[in-house]
Amino acid sequence: MTRVLTRSRTRLLWTSLALGALLAALPVADRIAAAVAEKRLADRIAGRQRAVVGTPRVSIDAFPFLLSASEGTLPRVVVRADAVTGEGLPVQASVELHEVAERSGAYTAASAEARFTAPFGSFGAGLGEGASLSSDGNGRLRIDREYLGLPLTVVAELRLAGRTLTVVPVAASFAGRAVDPAGPRIAGAFAGRERTVPELPAGLAPTAVSVGDAGVTLHARADDVRPA
């Protein structure tokens, strides 16, 4: 009787150990499968989006991944990439895709939210020779340059209407003294400086523009998209 109990306990022990090892291996296998899917999606985006520089960084937010994959839909996928505009200016892109599925060899998403950030040096092209751009700390653009050998500072709001981006001066100082930003010299310097946002990938439409420490960011959104 004692031997029978000992053998039963031994089998139970080995069964528990095997089950424990299997459970411990599941997260590792799940992560490996997710990494393979992330690489496959990154390669596909790199091959189809000409503006992308190098291979994008893809993160699939789904755990367990294998369960989401078996159901055919990934709840959230984030794509980050370095890109260039049609003029060859650098842009950092971040796209968040929701409810991503693969249909007939193509990826679709129920919706997408994107941010395209142009560094100040890139965005400042055309605002005058020697102009230095930065954030004023309150979501506005600060432009510093010299005029007649004296410092000129202009604070401007970026306004988006459809696909037209306008730089509107709201404050200014010359040689440390406040001046009227609507005066003819400053207003004239910014007249006709509107920019047209180029066509964005995956049917994304511009929704807002913001200024931060990293540069000028264009926000965009789309529904029922085919990202890659």
MDAnalysis code that builds the backbone (N, CA, C; Angstrom):
import MDAnalysis as mda
import numpy as np

u = mda.Universe.empty(684, n_residues=228, atom_resindex=np.repeat(np.arange(228), 3), trajectory=True)
u.add_TopologyAttr("name", ["N", "CA", "C"] * 228)
u.add_TopologyAttr("resid", np.arange(1, 229))
u.add_TopologyAttr("resname", ["MET", "THR", "ARG", "VAL", "LEU", "THR", "ARG", "SER", "ARG", "THR", "ARG", "LEU", "LEU", "TRP", "THR", "SER", "LEU", "ALA", "LEU", "GLY", "ALA", "LEU", "LEU", "ALA", "ALA", "LEU", "PRO", "VAL", "ALA", "ASP", "ARG", "ILE", "ALA", "ALA", "ALA", "VAL", "ALA", "GLU", "LYS", "ARG", "LEU", "ALA", "ASP", "ARG", "ILE", "ALA", "GLY", "ARG", "GLN", "ARG", "ALA", "VAL", "VAL", "GLY", "THR", "PRO", "ARG", "VAL", "SER", "ILE", "ASP", "ALA", "PHE", "PRO", "PHE", "LEU", "LEU", "SER", "ALA", "SER", "GLU", "GLY", "THR", "LEU", "PRO", "ARG", "VAL", "VAL", "VAL", "ARG", "ALA", "ASP", "ALA", "VAL", "THR", "GLY", "GLU", "GLY", "LEU", "PRO", "VAL", "GLN", "ALA", "SER", "VAL", "GLU", "LEU", "HIS", "GLU", "VAL", "ALA", "GLU", "ARG", "SER", "GLY", "ALA", "TYR", "THR", "ALA", "ALA", "SER", "ALA", "GLU", "ALA", "ARG", "PHE", "THR", "ALA", "PRO", "PHE", "GLY", "SER", "PHE", "GLY", "ALA", "GLY", "LEU", "GLY", "GLU", "GLY", "ALA", "SER", "LEU", "SER", "SER", "ASP", "GLY", "ASN", "GLY", "ARG", "LEU", "ARG", "ILE", "ASP", "ARG", "GLU", "TYR", "LEU", "GLY", "LEU", "PRO", "LEU", "THR", "VAL", "VAL", "ALA", "GLU", "LEU", "ARG", "LEU", "ALA", "GLY", "ARG", "THR", "LEU", "THR", "VAL", "VAL", "PRO", "VAL", "ALA", "ALA", "SER", "PHE", "ALA", "GLY", "ARG", "ALA", "VAL", "ASP", "PRO", "ALA", "GLY", "PRO", "ARG", "ILE", "ALA", "GLY", "ALA", "PHE", "ALA", "GLY", "ARG", "GLU", "ARG", "THR", "VAL", "PRO", "GLU", "LEU", "PRO", "ALA", "GLY", "LEU", "ALA", "PRO", "THR", "ALA", "VAL", "SER", "VAL", "GLY", "ASP", "ALA", "GLY", "VAL", "THR", "LEU", "HIS", "ALA", "ARG", "ALA", "ASP", "ASP", "VAL", "ARG", "PRO", "ALA"])
u.atoms.positions = np.array([
    [0.838, -1.210, 0.000],
    [0.000, 0.000, 0.000],
    [0.868, 1.253, 0.000],
    [1.919, 1.200, 0.810],
    [2.824, 2.337, 0.904],
    [3.517, 2.598, -0.430],
    [3.914, 1.481, -1.121],
    [4.570, 1.632, -2.419],
    [3.621, 2.247, -3.447],
    [2.354, 1.826, -3.373],
    [1.361, 2.370, -4.319],
    [1.190, 3.870, -4.092],
    [1.098, 4.265, -2.841],
    [0.961, 5.689, -2.532],
    [2.187, 6.465, -2.980],
    [3.378, 5.857, -2.782],
    [4.623, 6.521, -3.187],
    [4.660, 6.713, -4.691],
    [4.277, 5.662, -5.452],
    [4.274, 5.785, -6.910],
    [3.255, 6.838, -7.364],
    [2.104, 6.878, -6.700],
    [1.077, 7.862, -7.070],
    [1.570, 9.284, -6.816],
    [2.230, 9.456, -5.677],
    [2.766, 10.777, -5.367],
    [3.856, 11.185, -6.345],
    [4.672, 10.207, -6.739],
    [5.742, 10.490, -7.695],
    [5.162, 10.919, -9.043],
    [4.146, 10.155, -9.501],
    [3.512, 10.517, -10.775],
    [2.869, 11.897, -10.691],
    [2.225, 12.177, -9.548],
    [1.593, 13.478, -9.353],
    [2.642, 14.591, -9.366],
    [3.793, 14.311, -8.733],
    [4.866, 15.297, -8.695],
    [5.380, 15.601, -10.090],
    [5.645, 14.527, -10.871],
    [6.152, 14.727, -12.235],
    [5.112, 15.419, -13.115],
    [3.855, 15.051, -12.912],
    [2.794, 15.704, -13.689],
    [2.730, 17.183, -13.355],
    [2.858, 17.522, -12.065],
    [2.831, 18.920, -11.648],
    [4.020, 19.684, -12.210],
    [5.186, 19.028, -12.178],
    [6.379, 19.674, -12.717],
    [6.250, 19.919, -14.214],
    [5.740, 18.923, -14.926],
    [5.569, 19.067, -16.378],
    [4.558, 20.159, -16.699],
    [3.469, 20.178, -15.928],
    [2.462, 21.215, -16.145],
    [3.023, 22.597, -15.832],
    [3.799, 22.675, -14.761],
    [4.410, 23.949, -14.401],
    [5.379, 24.438, -15.473],
    [6.181, 23.506, -16.023],
    [7.119, 23.867, -17.083],
    [6.381, 24.345, -18.318],
    [5.260, 23.683, -18.629],
    [4.462, 24.082, -19.795],
    [3.882, 25.478, -19.602],
    [3.342, 25.725, -18.423],
    [2.765, 27.041, -18.147],
    [3.831, 28.131, -18.179],
    [5.030, 27.796, -17.695],
    [6.119, 28.768, -17.698],
    [6.586, 29.068, -19.117],
    [6.489, 28.059, -19.997],
    [6.954, 28.238, -21.374],
    [5.953, 28.991, -22.235],
    [4.685, 28.990, -21.846],
    [3.653, 29.625, -22.667],
    [3.910, 31.111, -22.907],
    [4.215, 31.917, -21.868],
    [4.491, 33.331, -22.136],
    [5.673, 33.542, -23.073],
    [6.703, 32.675, -22.951],
    [7.870, 32.800, -23.829],
    [7.477, 32.518, -25.264],
    [6.722, 31.439, -25.474],
    [6.273, 31.099, -26.822],
    [5.359, 32.183, -27.375],
    [4.526, 32.740, -26.511],
    [3.615, 33.796, -26.942],
    [4.387, 35.027, -27.384],
    [5.426, 35.381, -26.636],
    [6.236, 36.551, -26.967],
    [7.018, 36.329, -28.267],
    [7.517, 35.099, -28.452],
    [8.239, 34.783, -29.685],
    [7.318, 34.916, -30.887],
    [6.098, 34.395, -30.765],
    [5.131, 34.493, -31.862],
    [4.798, 35.949, -32.155],
    [4.651, 36.757, -31.105],
    [4.361, 38.181, -31.298],
    [5.521, 38.883, -31.994],
    [6.755, 38.539, -31.612],
    [7.930, 39.160, -32.227],
    [8.013, 38.824, -33.714],
    [7.691, 37.593, -34.058],
    [7.695, 37.195, -35.469],
    [6.655, 37.999, -36.247],
    [5.462, 38.153, -35.659],
    [4.403, 38.930, -36.314],
    [4.799, 40.395, -36.441],
    [5.456, 40.957, -35.419],
    [5.899, 42.353, -35.465],
    [6.902, 42.567, -36.592],
    [7.842, 41.618, -36.736],
    [8.848, 41.740, -37.796],
    [8.200, 41.625, -39.177],
    [7.263, 40.707, -39.323],
    [6.608, 40.533, -40.618],
    [5.844, 41.799, -41.011],
    [5.151, 42.390, -40.043],
    [4.400, 43.612, -40.326],
    [5.351, 44.779, -40.615],
    [6.446, 44.867, -39.879],
    [7.426, 45.938, -40.103],
    [8.028, 45.840, -41.500],
    [8.384, 44.632, -41.919],
    [8.959, 44.443, -43.251],
    [7.956, 44.824, -44.335],
    [6.691, 44.494, -44.110],
    [5.678, 44.810, -45.113],
    [5.484, 46.328, -45.233],
    [5.461, 47.025, -44.104],
    [5.313, 48.482, -44.136],
    [6.512, 49.122, -44.827],
    [7.718, 48.656, -44.493],
    [8.930, 49.209, -45.093],
    [8.925, 49.018, -46.607],
    [8.373, 47.906, -47.064],
    [8.357, 47.629, -48.492],
    [7.298, 48.395, -49.255],
    [6.257, 48.873, -48.563],
    [5.143, 49.517, -49.257],
    [5.059, 51.025, -49.050],
    [5.710, 51.541, -48.013],
    [5.673, 52.982, -47.754],
    [7.024, 53.583, -48.147],
    [7.056, 54.276, -49.272],
    [8.318, 54.801, -49.796],
    [8.920, 55.874, -48.902],
    [8.091, 56.561, -48.137],
    [8.603, 57.647, -47.296],
    [9.344, 57.131, -46.071],
    [9.152, 55.864, -45.730],
    [9.778, 55.302, -44.528],
    [11.260, 55.067, -44.770],
    [12.085, 55.488, -43.802],
    [13.525, 55.282, -43.864],
    [13.879, 54.095, -42.971],
    [14.491, 53.071, -43.548],
    [14.834, 51.893, -42.771],
    [13.613, 51.061, -42.440],
    [13.724, 50.268, -41.398],
    [12.634, 49.390, -40.981],
    [11.915, 49.988, -39.780],
    [10.603, 50.126, -39.845],
    [9.870, 50.702, -38.709],
    [9.907, 49.789, -37.491],
    [9.569, 50.350, -36.349],
    [9.509, 49.590, -35.098],
    [8.039, 49.336, -34.786],
    [7.681, 48.073, -34.728],
    [6.286, 47.674, -34.540],
    [6.118, 47.013, -33.180],
    [5.080, 47.410, -32.457],
    [4.768, 46.819, -31.159],
    [3.308, 46.377, -31.157],
    [3.095, 45.093, -30.912],
    [1.738, 44.544, -30.860],
    [1.302, 44.454, -29.400],
    [0.253, 45.183, -29.069],
    [-0.264, 45.203, -27.698],
    [-1.418, 44.211, -27.599],
    [-1.068, 42.941, -27.392],
    [-2.085, 41.889, -27.288],
    [-1.507, 40.751, -26.462],
    [-2.142, 40.446, -25.342],
    [-1.692, 39.318, -24.518],
    [-2.903, 38.580, -23.964],
    [-2.948, 37.278, -24.168],
    [-1.971, 36.506, -24.937],
    [-2.104, 36.756, -26.441],
    [-0.956, 36.894, -27.096],
    [-0.951, 37.195, -28.527],
    [-1.583, 36.071, -29.320],
    [-1.230, 34.837, -28.986],
    [-1.726, 33.697, -29.772],
    [-3.246, 33.617, -29.742],
    [-3.849, 33.992, -28.629],
    [-5.314, 33.969, -28.549],
    [-5.896, 35.034, -29.464],
    [-5.335, 36.247, -29.420],
    [-5.826, 37.321, -30.293],
    [-5.626, 36.948, -31.756],
    [-4.457, 36.352, -32.060],
    [-4.177, 35.968, -33.442],
    [-5.145, 34.896, -33.919],
    [-5.480, 33.956, -33.034],
    [-6.415, 32.902, -33.422],
    [-7.814, 33.456, -33.676],
    [-8.144, 34.548, -33.005],
    [-9.447, 35.181, -33.216],
    [-9.444, 36.090, -34.439],
    [-8.249, 36.337, -34.991],
    [-8.154, 37.097, -36.233],
    [-8.049, 38.596, -36.073],
    [-7.958, 39.106, -34.837],
    [-7.908, 40.558, -34.628],
    [-6.938, 40.893, -33.497],
    [-6.072, 41.877, -33.753],
    [-5.160, 42.382, -32.728],
    [-5.708, 43.715, -32.225],
    [-5.919, 43.863, -30.917],
    [-6.586, 45.065, -30.407],
    [-5.828, 46.367, -30.647],
    [-4.482, 46.323, -30.606],
    [-3.721, 47.578, -30.741],
    [-2.325, 47.272, -31.273],
    [-1.949, 48.010, -32.306],
    [-0.617, 47.888, -32.894],
    [-0.043, 49.292, -33.042],
    [1.184, 49.492, -32.564],
    [1.836, 50.791, -32.649],
    [3.037, 50.687, -33.591],
    [3.097, 51.597, -34.550],
    [4.187, 51.626, -35.523],
    [4.930, 52.954, -35.369],
    [6.239, 52.882, -35.173],
    [7.076, 54.087, -35.099],
    [8.139, 53.986, -36.183],
    [8.349, 55.099, -36.893],
    [9.285, 55.045, -38.016],
    [9.897, 56.410, -38.275],
    [11.086, 56.399, -38.847],
    [11.706, 57.610, -39.382],
    [11.259, 57.706, -40.838],
    [10.922, 58.918, -41.270],
    [10.430, 59.102, -42.634],
    [10.937, 60.420, -43.179],
    [10.658, 60.654, -44.465],
    [11.010, 61.925, -45.095],
    [9.794, 62.446, -45.853],
    [9.698, 63.763, -45.942],
    [8.626, 64.381, -46.715],
    [8.990, 64.349, -48.202],
    [8.077, 64.830, -49.040],
    [8.366, 64.898, -50.464],
    [9.528, 65.813, -50.782],
    [9.825, 66.771, -49.872],
    [10.960, 67.680, -50.060],
    [12.243, 67.123, -49.452],
    [12.166, 65.907, -48.914],
    [13.348, 65.286, -48.332],
    [13.636, 65.689, -46.909],
    [12.674, 66.335, -46.227],
    [12.878, 66.754, -44.845],
    [12.523, 65.624, -43.886],
    [13.284, 65.455, -42.807],
    [13.048, 64.343, -41.887],
    [11.799, 64.531, -41.040],
    [11.122, 63.433, -40.777],
    [9.916, 63.418, -39.949],
    [9.925, 62.136, -39.123],
    [9.485, 62.237, -37.891],
    [9.301, 61.054, -37.056],
    [7.810, 60.731, -37.002],
    [7.467, 59.520, -37.354],
    [6.060, 59.119, -37.438],
    [5.729, 58.083, -36.367],
    [4.550, 58.241, -35.773],
    [4.032, 57.275, -34.811],
    [2.558, 57.054, -35.133],
    [2.211, 55.805, -35.443],
    [0.843, 55.479, -35.839],
    [0.301, 54.392, -34.911],
    [-0.863, 54.641, -34.329],
    [-1.513, 53.681, -33.438],
    [-2.746, 53.129, -34.144],
    [-2.712, 51.824, -34.390],
    [-3.785, 51.146, -35.119],
    [-4.644, 50.360, -34.151],
    [-5.944, 50.385, -34.358],
    [-6.865, 49.679, -33.476],
    [-7.640, 48.606, -34.254],
    [-7.814, 47.452, -33.616],
    [-8.550, 46.332, -34.208],
    [-7.961, 45.965, -35.567],
    [-6.718, 45.513, -35.535],
    [-5.990, 45.171, -36.758],
    [-6.263, 43.715, -37.129],
    [-6.544, 43.488, -38.404],
    [-6.826, 42.140, -38.893],
    [-6.162, 41.957, -40.250],
    [-5.884, 40.708, -40.601],
    [-5.325, 40.398, -41.908],
    [-6.411, 39.776, -42.760],
    [-6.685, 40.405, -43.887],
    [-7.727, 39.943, -44.784],
    [-7.164, 39.849, -46.196],
    [-7.213, 38.651, -46.763],
    [-6.764, 38.426, -48.147],
    [-5.345, 38.936, -48.371],
    [-4.467, 38.697, -47.404],
    [-3.068, 39.086, -47.553],
    [-2.762, 40.535, -47.254],
    [-3.769, 41.320, -46.850],
    [-3.552, 42.734, -46.531],
    [-4.031, 43.010, -45.118],
    [-3.337, 43.922, -44.430],
    [-3.739, 44.293, -43.080],
    [-4.750, 45.440, -43.137],
    [-5.773, 45.335, -42.321],
    [-6.763, 46.398, -42.198],
    [-6.866, 46.789, -40.730],
    [-7.396, 47.984, -40.485],
    [-7.588, 48.454, -39.113],
    [-8.899, 49.216, -39.034],
    [-9.575, 49.059, -37.912],
    [-10.843, 49.771, -37.735],
    [-10.616, 51.274, -37.660],
    [-9.498, 51.680, -37.059],
    [-9.181, 53.113, -36.968],
    [-7.688, 53.284, -36.740],
    [-7.227, 54.503, -36.970],
    [-5.812, 54.816, -36.776],
    [-5.669, 56.248, -36.300],
    [-4.735, 56.458, -35.384],
    [-4.374, 57.792, -34.922],
    [-2.871, 57.944, -35.113],
    [-2.462, 59.073, -35.685],
    [-1.055, 59.232, -36.038],
    [-0.513, 60.578, -35.594],
    [0.811, 60.601, -35.394],
    [1.530, 61.842, -35.095],
    [2.767, 61.883, -35.998],
    [2.942, 62.989, -36.690],
    [4.109, 63.201, -37.542],
    [4.842, 64.430, -37.012],
    [6.043, 64.202, -36.479],
    [6.787, 65.287, -35.833],
    [7.965, 65.716, -36.697],
    [7.975, 66.999, -37.073],
    [9.096, 67.584, -37.811],
    [9.972, 68.345, -36.836],
    [11.261, 68.057, -36.766],
    [12.146, 68.829, -35.879],
    [12.151, 70.296, -36.294],
    [12.479, 71.174, -35.358],
    [12.409, 72.608, -35.626],
    [13.270, 73.006, -36.823],
    [14.445, 72.386, -36.942],
    [15.320, 72.725, -38.061],
    [14.688, 72.402, -39.400],
    [13.870, 71.363, -39.421],
    [13.180, 70.975, -40.652],
    [11.991, 71.885, -40.916],
    [11.212, 72.167, -39.882],
    [10.015, 72.979, -40.057],
    [10.357, 74.430, -40.387],
    [11.514, 74.901, -39.913],
    [11.854, 76.311, -40.056],
    [12.294, 76.743, -41.435],
    [12.430, 75.787, -42.371],
    [12.845, 76.159, -43.725],
    [11.845, 77.149, -44.317],
    [12.342, 78.278, -44.781],
    [11.472, 79.269, -45.411],
    [11.026, 80.385, -44.484],
    [11.404, 80.320, -43.203],
    [11.002, 81.368, -42.268],
    [12.054, 82.466, -42.128],
    [13.039, 82.453, -42.984],
    [14.043, 83.511, -42.957],
    [15.414, 82.974, -42.593],
    [16.441, 83.511, -43.246],
    [17.807, 83.071, -42.996],
    [18.226, 83.405, -41.571],
    [18.830, 82.433, -40.900],
    [19.304, 82.652, -39.541],
    [18.247, 82.508, -38.476],
    [17.032, 82.152, -38.855],
    [15.951, 82.005, -37.871],
    [16.173, 80.747, -37.034],
    [15.976, 80.880, -35.740],
    [16.091, 79.760, -34.803],
    [14.718, 79.499, -34.200],
    [14.257, 78.267, -34.284],
    [12.917, 77.924, -33.819],
    [12.981, 77.067, -32.558],
    [11.975, 77.242, -31.697],
    [11.858, 76.436, -30.482],
    [10.421, 76.544, -29.985],
    [10.126, 75.804, -28.925],
    [8.812, 75.911, -28.279],
    [8.858, 77.021, -27.231],
    [7.773, 77.772, -27.129],
    [7.740, 78.818, -26.100],
    [7.306, 78.255, -24.753],
    [7.046, 76.943, -24.695],
    [6.639, 76.313, -23.455],
    [5.143, 76.316, -23.232],
    [4.406, 76.970, -24.119],
    [2.949, 77.042, -23.995],
    [2.241, 76.570, -25.264],
    [2.911, 75.687, -25.993],
    [2.303, 75.131, -27.189],
    [2.371, 76.035, -28.399],
    [3.220, 77.051, -28.352],
    [3.357, 77.965, -29.491],
    [4.796, 77.941, -30.003],
    [4.977, 78.475, -31.185],
    [6.279, 78.479, -31.838],
    [7.016, 79.778, -31.512],
    [8.265, 79.663, -31.108],
    [9.103, 80.832, -30.834],
    [10.164, 80.932, -31.930],
    [10.241, 82.099, -32.543],
    [11.185, 82.322, -33.638],
    [12.132, 83.443, -33.234],
    [13.413, 83.143, -33.191],
    [14.439, 84.129, -32.835],
    [15.356, 84.368, -34.030],
    [15.638, 85.627, -34.309],
    [16.580, 85.984, -35.370],
    [17.080, 87.394, -35.128],
    [17.999, 87.822, -35.940],
    [18.503, 89.191, -35.839],
    [17.926, 90.029, -36.967],
    [17.635, 91.294, -36.620],
    [17.166, 92.242, -37.620],
    [17.895, 93.554, -37.375],
    [18.634, 94.007, -38.372],
    [19.474, 95.212, -38.244],
    [20.475, 95.070, -37.102],
    [20.933, 93.842, -36.895],
    [21.928, 93.585, -35.863],
    [21.379, 93.490, -34.462],
    [20.049, 93.572, -34.302],
    [19.419, 93.499, -32.986],
    [18.502, 92.279, -32.915],
    [18.298, 91.709, -31.706],
    [17.492, 90.491, -31.586],
    [15.995, 90.754, -31.785],
    [15.388, 89.908, -32.603],
    [13.951, 89.955, -32.837],
    [13.360, 88.608, -32.444],
    [12.329, 88.632, -31.606],
    [11.654, 87.412, -31.174],
    [10.178, 87.505, -31.526],
    [9.685, 86.459, -32.172],
    [8.269, 86.392, -32.536],
    [7.698, 85.090, -31.986],
    [6.572, 85.188, -31.294],
    [5.839, 84.007, -30.832],
    [4.604, 83.858, -31.726],
    [4.429, 82.661, -32.264],
    [3.353, 82.461, -33.232],
    [2.543, 81.215, -32.906],
    [1.267, 81.272, -33.250],
    [0.394, 80.107, -33.152],
    [0.356, 79.407, -34.499],
    [0.281, 78.077, -34.453],
    [0.109, 77.305, -35.676],
    [-1.369, 76.926, -35.772],
    [-1.995, 77.293, -36.875],
    [-3.415, 77.033, -37.046],
    [-3.639, 76.153, -38.273],
    [-4.489, 75.160, -38.081],
    [-4.769, 74.193, -39.140],
    [-6.213, 74.326, -39.583],
    [-6.406, 74.496, -40.890],
    [-7.745, 74.545, -41.472],
    [-7.751, 73.591, -42.662],
    [-8.393, 72.444, -42.486],
    [-8.327, 71.434, -43.533],
    [-6.914, 70.906, -43.650],
    [-6.282, 71.141, -44.789],
    [-4.889, 70.731, -44.982],
    [-3.962, 71.935, -45.102],
    [-4.463, 73.111, -44.699],
    [-3.645, 74.327, -44.773],
    [-3.152, 74.713, -43.384],
    [-1.840, 74.843, -43.250],
    [-1.210, 75.205, -41.982],
    [-0.714, 76.641, -42.073],
    [-1.150, 77.476, -41.123],
    [-0.802, 78.895, -41.131],
    [-0.045, 79.257, -39.863],
    [1.004, 80.066, -40.005],
    [1.778, 80.582, -38.868],
    [1.294, 82.000, -38.589],
    [0.716, 82.225, -37.405],
    [0.109, 83.512, -37.071],
    [0.845, 84.138, -35.880],
    [1.563, 85.260, -36.064],
    [2.253, 85.927, -34.950],
    [1.250, 86.448, -33.916],
    [1.531, 86.198, -32.635],
    [0.649, 86.678, -31.566],
    [1.396, 87.539, -30.547],
    [2.717, 87.539, -30.592],
    [3.518, 88.379, -29.696],
    [4.887, 88.583, -30.333],
    [5.520, 89.705, -30.021],
    [6.834, 89.982, -30.603],
    [7.587, 90.984, -29.737],
    [8.906, 90.899, -29.834],
    [9.752, 91.887, -29.158],
    [10.966, 92.160, -30.039],
    [11.420, 93.415, -30.006],
    [12.586, 93.814, -30.787],
    [13.547, 94.547, -29.860],
    [14.755, 94.018, -29.779],
    [15.773, 94.575, -28.876],
    [15.265, 94.621, -27.439],
    [14.463, 93.615, -27.054],
    [13.963, 93.506, -25.695],
    [12.713, 94.293, -25.408],
    [12.182, 95.002, -26.394],
    [10.972, 95.812, -26.175],
    [9.816, 95.221, -26.974],
    [8.635, 95.146, -26.339],
    [7.467, 94.578, -27.006],
    [7.060, 95.437, -28.195],
    [6.705, 94.759, -29.286],
    [6.214, 95.437, -30.487],
    [4.921, 94.753, -30.929],
    [4.184, 95.409, -31.792],
    [2.904, 94.894, -32.254],
    [3.128, 93.766, -33.268],
    [2.692, 92.531, -32.946],
    [2.896, 91.421, -33.895],
    [2.072, 91.581, -35.172],
    [1.051, 92.446, -35.109],
    [0.227, 92.687, -36.297],
    [0.738, 93.854, -37.124],
    [1.874, 94.421, -36.707],
    [2.456, 95.530, -37.462],
    [2.852, 95.094, -38.863],
    [2.984, 96.042, -39.790],
    [3.216, 95.684, -41.190],
    [4.490, 94.886, -41.438],
    [5.568, 95.172, -40.706],
    [6.818, 94.459, -40.955],
    [6.712, 92.986, -40.563],
    [6.215, 92.735, -39.357],
    [6.118, 91.345, -38.898],
    [5.020, 90.604, -39.653],
    [3.856, 91.222, -39.757],
    [2.763, 90.570, -40.476],
    [3.157, 90.290, -41.923],
    [3.873, 91.238, -42.531],
    [4.302, 91.048, -43.916],
    [5.297, 89.917, -44.069],
    [6.145, 89.736, -43.046],
    [7.140, 88.664, -43.117],
    [6.497, 87.285, -43.112],
    [5.296, 87.186, -42.519],
    [4.621, 85.893, -42.436],
    [3.503, 85.742, -43.468],
    [3.218, 86.792, -44.188],
    [2.157, 86.711, -45.190],
    [2.558, 85.733, -46.290],
    [1.618, 84.911, -46.688],
    [1.884, 83.947, -47.754],
    [2.733, 82.769, -47.339],
    [2.923, 82.587, -46.031],
    [3.744, 81.475, -45.547],
    [2.919, 80.222, -45.265],
    [1.688, 80.188, -45.720],
    [0.866, 79.003, -45.472],
    [1.522, 77.773, -46.097],
    [1.297, 76.656, -45.450],
    [1.819, 75.389, -45.971],
    [0.670, 74.419, -46.158],
    [0.769, 73.663, -47.208],
    [-0.246, 72.647, -47.474],
    [0.265, 71.294, -47.010],
    [-0.491, 70.645, -46.139],
    [-0.105, 69.316, -45.661],
    [-0.223, 68.326, -46.816],
    [0.831, 67.585, -47.117],
    [0.764, 66.628, -48.223],
    [-0.192, 65.480, -47.918],
    [-0.508, 64.717, -48.932],
    [-1.350, 63.544, -48.734],
    [-0.674, 62.585, -47.761],
    [-1.415, 62.122, -46.790],
    [-0.880, 61.220, -45.776],
    [-1.217, 59.774, -46.133],
    [-0.425, 58.824, -45.661],
    [-0.683, 57.416, -45.992],
    [-1.941, 56.891, -45.304],
    [-2.474, 55.803, -45.860],
    [-3.580, 55.052, -45.244],
    [-4.839, 55.887, -45.049],
    [-4.999, 56.935, -45.857],
    [-6.214, 57.732, -45.769],
    [-6.291, 58.617, -44.542],
    [-5.177, 58.848, -43.875],
    [-5.161, 59.694, -42.682],
    [-5.479, 61.139, -43.051],
    [-6.288, 61.786, -42.235],
    [-6.662, 63.184, -42.443],
    [-6.164, 64.013, -41.264],
    [-5.570, 65.203, -41.498],
    [-5.080, 66.050, -40.410],
    [-6.216, 66.475, -39.481],
    [-5.945, 66.470, -38.183],
    [-6.951, 66.880, -37.200],
    [-6.472, 68.032, -36.320],
    [-5.164, 68.156, -36.114],
    [-4.647, 69.212, -35.238],
    [-3.147, 69.342, -35.450],
    [-2.593, 70.436, -34.909],
    [-1.153, 70.642, -34.939],
    [-0.733, 71.156, -33.567],
    [0.433, 70.731, -33.110],
    [0.915, 71.143, -31.793],
    [2.417, 71.380, -31.844],
    [2.909, 72.115, -30.838],
    [4.333, 72.414, -30.732],
    [4.841, 71.887, -29.397],
    [5.918, 71.135, -29.431],
    [6.506, 70.584, -28.205],
    [8.015, 70.670, -28.276],
    [8.670, 70.088, -27.296],
    [10.125, 70.158, -27.239],
    [10.786, 69.474, -28.436],
    [10.135, 68.445, -29.001],
    [10.737, 67.698, -30.109],
    [10.542, 68.378, -31.458],
    [9.616, 69.328, -31.542],
    [9.358, 69.980, -32.810],
    [7.881, 70.243, -33.010],
    [7.487, 70.335, -34.271],
    [6.094, 70.589, -34.639],
    [5.446, 69.265, -35.018],
    [4.300, 68.971, -34.388],
    [3.642, 67.688, -34.599],
    [2.289, 67.873, -35.271],
    [2.101, 67.140, -36.354],
    [0.809, 67.094, -37.033],
    [0.075, 65.849, -36.550],
    [-1.159, 66.024, -36.085],
    [-1.976, 64.901, -35.627],
    [-2.968, 64.543, -36.732],
    [-3.226, 63.254, -36.890],
    [-4.122, 62.812, -37.958],
    [-4.907, 61.583, -37.506],
    [-6.021, 61.323, -38.213],
    [-6.881, 60.191, -37.863],
    [-7.542, 59.640, -39.123],
    [-7.868, 58.358, -39.055],
    [-8.588, 57.720, -40.154],
    [-9.396, 56.556, -39.613],
    [-10.475, 56.221, -40.289],
    [-11.285, 55.054, -39.963],
    [-11.277, 54.101, -41.146],
    [-11.395, 52.812, -40.830],
    [-11.473, 51.777, -41.856],
    [-10.292, 51.901, -42.812],
    [-9.086, 51.668, -42.291],
    [-7.868, 51.907, -43.058],
    [-7.191, 50.607, -43.474],
    [-6.324, 50.731, -44.470],
    [-5.461, 49.641, -44.927],
    [-4.034, 50.116, -44.800],
    [-3.423, 49.970, -43.616],
    [-2.088, 50.495, -43.395],
    [-1.007, 49.792, -44.196],
    [-1.147, 48.508, -44.453],
    [-0.104, 47.781, -45.177],
    [-0.653, 46.500, -45.752],
])
